Amino acid sequence: MPIEAQTAPRPLRIALVGDYNPTVTAHQAIPTALADAGRALALDIQPRWLPTEAIRSEQVLADFDGIWCVPASPYRSMEGALLAISHARRHGLPFLGTCGGFQHAVIEYARHHLGWPDAEHAETAPQAERAVISLLACSLVEESNVVSFAPGSRIARAYGENYARETYHCRYGLNPHFRTELTRGPLRATAQDATGEVRAVELDDHPFFVATLFQPERSALLGKPAPLVQAFARAIAQRLQATAHTKEYA
């Protein structure tokens, strides 16, 4: 259902955090998914690719209303990607992470919320003792399967269902060894596949912080809506509306 115009007092400025590569399928899909969301919700969405090596301070992120950490990692600057995710998490900025964005959202949370400075990604630090992101038991490169959503979760509300078939392009995911400590809250596992492995996480007490190992944006290339992308855009518009009202009555 379209959002009323007054809920978006100006265009939505979204940072696409990652290293753009026109050959990456997800990178081809993201602008289309956002354009589709804009039409469905009657919103003017203005995405901008933001290379990870360009993110050296939070000032770079100050003009954005939402952050999407996109697929195709390892990133040229892991620290740049983590800084963007941390900015969104700490400042209540709507955040979506897909594929590599999921992996790095877990690492950022482990390092900066749980206080695990040695939390690592096994792809870039294969000898790390605390690799919170590790090699999947079965590769999910160009694989598609059914994902089940936790009832009442943001992702379930976005889809209007408790399951969906989604596509992946990854070989790494949340390390089962650290699952309990990582997802006991406020970060929670809200999607899993038939094997019981975590495929999405959400952050409690945040306007919108959702990260998926799968790539929901790909549905746009098939001419289908991407419900989670629409939910992300809606959350940004609602935050802008709330901010505008606060300023109006200050």
Order of alpha helices (4+ residues) and beta strands (2+ residues): beta-alpha-beta-beta-alpha-beta-alpha-beta-beta-alpha-beta-alpha-beta-beta-beta-alpha
